[in-house]
Amino acid sequence: MAEIDKNIVRSGEIIMKAHLNKDNMPAKLEWKASDGPHAKFEDCGAFLISVWDRERKEQLQVNLWELEMTMEEMNHFYFQTLINLSNTMERSTRNAEEAEHLREYAKEFGIRNNVLKKKEEKEEK
């Protein structure tokens, strides 16, 4: 395996803000990235942030969503997250077989939750 060059030549920043209501629930979420196309904060409906702690060998998470986010939006968000996770898994581990298993699960999830149409429904149209 090729050695990774660890000489840092630049840095970027991602800033996420959670505005909470009186009950400490997310009323508004927004984000911006130093390398992003927009200089100002952009609204978003949810964050799913995962960080790997090498020392403890465990995942740390921040999962937030706005109160107004609908079930339909959540189902689309989770479907797209699962597809993205399978694609990232394939790129990072080169384990195409396991990535495809995850991708198939995502498709089944999409069908069960009306994100994707069943094959029979597509053929009828």
N, C-alpha and C positions, 0 to 999 in steps of 0.2 A: 504494500500500500504506500502511496506517495506521502511524503511528509508534508504536513500543513504548515504554511508560512504564518506564524503568529505575530509578525510585525504589523501592528495596527497603523493604518495610514489615514483613516478617517472614522468618525463616529456619527451615529444618527440617534434621533430621539423620538419616541412615541409617547404621547401624553394622553391619558384617558381621564375624563372627569365624570364623577357620579354626583349628581345633585339629588339630595335626599329630601323627602317630605318630613312632616312632623313625627311620623311613625318610623322614621329611619329606613324608608323604602325608596328605591330609585324612581324618581319622578322624571328625570331627564338624564340621558347619557350622551356624551360627546367625546370626540377624539381628534387628534391631529398628529401628523408625522413630519419631522423636519425634512424628509426627502419626498413628501407627498406633493400632489399638484396644487393643494390649497394652503394658504398661509393661516387661515382662520379655522376655528374648531368646526367640526361637522357633526350633526346629530346622528345618532345611531340608536337602534332599539335594544341591543344586547351586547354584552362582552362575554366571551368564554376565553379566559386567559389561563394557560398552563405553563408552568415553569418547572424545569427539572433541577432538583437539588442533588448535586453530585455527591456531596458528603453523606447525606442521609439516604441517598438512593430512593428518593420518592418524589412524587409530583405534588406541587403546590398549585392551588387553583384560586381564581377569582371568577365567579360566575354571577353575572348580574343581568337583569332585564327590566325594562320599563314596565310600569303597571298597566299601561294601555296596550302593550303588545298582545295581539290576538293569538288564539290557539293556531289558526292557520299560518300566521307569520312564524310562530315558534316551530311548527312542523317543517316549514320551508327552511328555516334557519338550521334546524338539526339535520335535515336531509343534506343540505349543502355542506355542513360541517363534516358529516360522515364521508361524503364523497371527497372532500378536500383532504381529510385525514388519510383516506386510503391512497390517494395520489401522492401525498407527502411521504407516507410510509414506503411506498414503492421507490420513490426517488432516494430516500435517505438510507434504506436498508437493502435495496435491490431485491427484495423478497416479493416478486411479482405474484406468486401463488397466494400468499397470505393477504396481500393487498387486494387481490381479486375477490377473495372470500369476504373481506370487509366491504368492498364495493357492491357485491351481491346482496349483503345484508342491508346496505343503504338503499338499494333499489326496492327490496321487499318492504322496508320501512316506508319508503316513498309511496308505494302502492297502498299499503294499509292505512296510511294517513292522508290519502287523497292529494299527495304532492305530484305523483305520477299517475297516469292512467294505465289500467290493465291492458295488456296486449289485445285482448278480445274487443275492448271498447274502442281502441284505435282502429282496428280492422273494420268495424261496423260503419265508421264514418267515411 
